[in-house]
Amino acid sequence: MELIKHSLLTESIITERGNQLFKVHAENFLIMEQDSFTNIHTEAEPEALNGLLMRQFKYGILGRLDEGEMLIEDFYNMERFAALEALYMNYPFSAFSGSEISIIGTIQLAAAARHEVNIANGIDMEYWYCLENDFTDVDGTIALNELAALADITLQSIRNEISLGKTQFKSLSGENGQYVSVEEAKEWLKKKSGFKPTLGDKDLREIEVRDNTVYVPVAKDGSFLSKDCKMTRGYQVGEKGSQQYFESLIEARNFLLTMQKARWRRPNANGGFGIVSAKEWRFINRDDVL
């Protein structure tokens, strides 16, 4: 299974895969029922499935803790839908337009790995989601394919690092494949640029108030989202061709937090506004930002 790069994951891509999975599964059900392919259900969009995919995307890929946005059955259902996605990748009628890249599977693996890290770090599920901290199984280990999905690299890349002695850990083998301890994985992830640390709105606000900072995206050239980025209509953020304007910098920043790779317009040395993308996020002095 080929994992999709985090930078390619957008809400539209995720929703499209959810719709594809729903449609092909509905078609197969209708075949077994000997019903018509024109049944209205094959044209509907599965709100529950797409909602689940976006919740797990925010949690697993983006590392966002959003109050109340998790259901007790989310992880179990993701395993089911990832398995269906893998099954239909070999479907004879090109259910996924010939794409063999895993979208649901990548999100599911990343969310499972992040959950192990979060529980090991003492993040309180009851505080964030009103769920018991043991509402889903964790065992203190992370499978290598889960670790690859969370770090935004290929499984082979991790195996190469292990074989060349570039990691602090050695993988172990079990019934479900190769795995590492969550404590070793945590240290390794700190050095991976594709890994986004877990951060929630409550934590964000507390740090910003305590340190008089604002958490903003920083581009490769060192420029960052600040008051200087405000245009006539406001702060322009988002993917090229589908940008949005926000009057408030904080509202613009909050929108960028929902993107896999934040993109915004900022003035260059000549005063012209151009699109840049985030290399990293940093807490920067509030006066320098606002």
C-alpha positions in Angstrom: 0.0 0.0 0.0 1.4 3.4 -1.0 0.9 6.1 1.5 -0.2 9.6 0.3 2.0 12.5 1.1 0.6 14.8 3.8 0.9 17.9 1.5 -1.6 16.3 -0.9 -4.3 15.7 1.7 -7.0 18.3 1.4 -10.6 18.3 2.4 -11.7 17.9 -1.2 -9.4 14.9 -1.8 -10.5 13.2 1.4 -14.2 13.8 0.7 -13.7 12.5 -2.9 -12.3 9.2 -1.6 -15.1 8.9 0.9 -17.7 9.4 -1.8 -15.9 6.9 -4.0 -15.8 4.2 -1.3 -19.4 4.8 -0.5 -20.5 4.5 -4.1 -18.6 1.4 -5.0 -19.7 -0.4 -1.8 -23.3 0.7 -2.5 -23.1 -0.7 -6.0 -21.9 -4.0 -4.8 -24.7 -4.2 -2.3 -27.2 -3.4 -5.0 -25.7 -6.2 -7.2 -26.3 -8.7 -4.4 -29.8 -7.3 -4.0 -30.3 -7.4 -7.8 -31.4 -3.7 -7.6 -30.9 -0.9 -10.1 -27.6 1.0 -10.3 -29.6 4.2 -10.6 -30.7 3.8 -7.0 -30.5 7.2 -5.3 -28.2 5.9 -2.6 -25.3 5.6 -5.1 -25.5 9.4 -5.8 -25.7 10.4 -2.2 -22.7 11.7 -0.2 -21.9 9.8 3.0 -21.9 12.5 5.6 -21.1 10.2 8.5 -18.1 8.6 6.7 -16.7 11.9 5.5 -17.2 13.4 8.9 -15.2 10.5 10.4 -12.4 11.0 7.8 -12.1 14.7 8.6 -12.0 14.1 12.4 -9.3 11.5 12.0 -7.4 13.6 9.5 -7.3 16.6 12.0 -6.3 14.3 14.8 -3.8 12.0 13.1 -2.2 14.1 10.3 -2.6 17.6 11.7 -2.2 16.8 15.3 -5.2 19.0 16.3 -7.1 18.4 19.5 -10.6 19.8 18.9 -13.1 19.7 21.7 -15.8 17.1 21.3 -14.7 16.0 17.8 -14.2 12.3 18.4 -16.6 9.4 18.9 -16.0 6.3 20.8 -16.1 4.1 17.7 -13.9 6.2 15.5 -10.7 4.2 15.5 -12.6 0.9 15.1 -14.6 2.3 12.1 -11.4 3.6 10.5 -9.9 0.2 10.5 -13.0 -1.1 8.7 -13.0 1.6 6.1 -9.3 1.4 5.5 -9.7 -2.3 4.9 -12.5 -1.6 2.4 -10.3 1.0 0.6 -7.5 -1.6 0.3 -9.9 -4.2 -1.1 -11.5 -1.9 -3.7 -8.1 -0.6 -4.9 -8.1 -3.9 -6.8 -11.7 -3.5 -7.9 -12.0 -4.4 -11.6 -14.0 -1.3 -12.6 -11.5 1.4 -11.4 -13.5 2.5 -8.4 -10.7 4.9 -7.4 -9.9 6.1 -11.0 -6.9 3.9 -11.2 -5.3 5.3 -8.0 -3.5 2.9 -5.9 -2.5 5.5 -3.3 -4.0 5.0 0.1 -5.9 8.0 1.5 -8.1 6.4 4.1 -5.4 4.0 5.1 -2.8 6.7 5.5 -5.1 8.7 7.8 -6.0 5.6 9.8 -2.4 4.5 10.3 -1.3 8.1 11.3 -4.2 8.5 13.8 -3.5 5.1 15.4 0.2 6.0 15.8 -0.6 9.5 17.1 -3.0 8.1 19.6 -0.3 5.9 21.1 2.0 8.9 21.4 -0.8 11.1 22.9 -1.7 8.6 25.5 2.0 8.0 26.4 2.3 11.8 26.7 -0.6 11.9 29.2 -3.1 13.8 26.9 -6.4 13.5 28.7 -9.2 12.1 26.4 -11.8 12.9 29.0 -10.7 16.5 29.2 -10.8 16.9 25.4 -13.5 14.5 24.2 -15.4 13.3 27.3 -14.1 9.8 26.6 -12.4 7.5 29.0 -8.6 7.4 28.5 -8.8 3.7 27.8 -11.8 3.9 25.4 -9.6 2.3 22.7 -6.8 -0.1 22.9 -3.2 1.1 23.3 -0.2 -1.2 24.1 2.8 1.1 24.1 4.0 0.1 20.7 3.7 1.6 17.2 3.8 -0.5 14.0 6.4 0.6 11.4 3.7 1.3 8.8 1.8 3.5 11.3 5.0 5.3 12.2 5.7 6.0 8.5 2.2 7.4 8.0 2.6 9.7 11.0 6.1 10.9 10.0 5.1 11.4 6.3 7.7 9.1 4.9 7.7 5.7 3.2 7.9 2.4 5.1 11.0 1.6 3.1 12.7 4.8 4.3 12.2 3.7 8.0 13.5 0.3 7.2 16.6 1.8 5.4 17.3 4.0 8.5 17.1 1.0 10.8 19.4 -1.1 8.6 21.9 1.7 8.3 21.9 2.3 12.1 20.5 5.8 11.8 17.7 5.3 14.3 17.8 5.0 18.1 15.7 1.9 18.0 15.6 -1.6 16.5 12.3 -2.9 15.3 10.8 -6.0 16.8 8.5 -8.5 15.0 5.2 -9.8 16.1 2.0 -11.3 14.7 1.0 -8.0 13.1 4.4 -7.2 11.6 7.3 -4.9 12.7 6.9 -2.4 15.5 8.8 -0.2 17.9 8.1 1.1 21.4 6.2 4.3 21.6 8.9 5.9 23.8 11.6 5.2 21.2 9.2 6.4 18.4 8.6 9.7 20.3 12.3 10.6 20.3 12.7 9.7 16.7 9.6 11.7 15.6 11.1 14.9 17.1 13.7 14.9 14.3 11.2 14.4 11.5 10.0 17.6 9.7 6.9 15.8 8.4 5.6 15.2 12.0 3.4 17.8 13.5 3.3 17.8 17.3 -0.1 17.4 18.9 -1.6 20.8 19.9 -5.1 21.8 21.0 -6.8 25.2 21.1 -6.8 25.2 24.9 -3.0 24.5 25.0 -2.4 27.1 22.3 -4.3 29.9 24.1 -2.5 29.1 27.4 0.9 29.2 25.9 0.2 32.4 23.9 -1.1 34.2 27.0 1.6 32.9 29.3 4.5 33.9 26.9 2.9 36.9 25.1 3.3 35.1 21.8 1.2 34.1 18.8 1.6 30.7 17.1 2.1 31.5 13.3 3.4 29.8 10.2 6.9 30.6 9.1 8.0 30.4 5.4 11.4 29.1 4.2 12.7 32.7 3.8 11.9 33.4 7.5 8.9 35.6 6.8 5.8 34.8 8.9 2.1 35.6 9.1 1.9 39.1 10.6 0.1 42.4 10.4 2.3 43.3 7.4 0.4 40.6 5.4 -2.9 42.4 5.5 -4.1 43.4 2.1 -7.0 45.8 1.2 -9.6 43.0 1.7 -7.8 41.4 4.6 -5.5 38.5 5.1 -5.5 36.2 2.0 -4.9 32.5 2.9 -5.5 29.1 1.4 -4.6 27.1 -1.7 -4.0 28.9 -4.9 -7.3 29.3 -6.7 -9.4 28.8 -3.6 -8.0 31.5 -1.3 -10.1 33.2 1.4 -9.9 36.6 3.0 -10.1 37.2 6.8 -10.3 40.6 8.4 -8.7 39.2 11.6 -5.1 37.8 11.7 -6.2 35.3 14.4 -9.1 34.1 12.3 -6.7 33.7 9.3 -4.2 31.8 11.5 -7.0 29.5 12.8 -7.9 28.7 9.2 -4.3 27.9 8.3 -4.1 25.5 11.3 -6.7 23.4 9.5 -4.5 23.1 6.4 -1.9 20.4 5.8 0.5 23.0 4.5 -0.4 26.5 5.4 -0.3 29.0 2.5 -0.7 32.8 2.6 0.2 36.0 0.8 2.8 38.3 2.2 4.7 41.3 0.8 8.1 40.8 -0.7 11.0 43.2 -0.6 9.4 45.3 -3.4 6.0 45.5 -1.7 4.4 43.0 -4.1 2.2 40.3 -2.5 3.1 36.6 -3.3 2.1 33.2 -2.0 4.4 31.4 0.4 4.0 28.1 2.3 4.9 27.2 5.8 8.1 25.4 6.5 7.4 25.3 10.2 5.2 26.9 12.9 6.6 28.9 15.7 5.5 30.9 18.8 6.6 34.5 17.9 6.4 37.6 20.2 2.9 39.1 20.0 4.2 42.6 19.3 6.1 41.4 16.2 3.0 39.6 14.9 0.2 42.0 15.8 
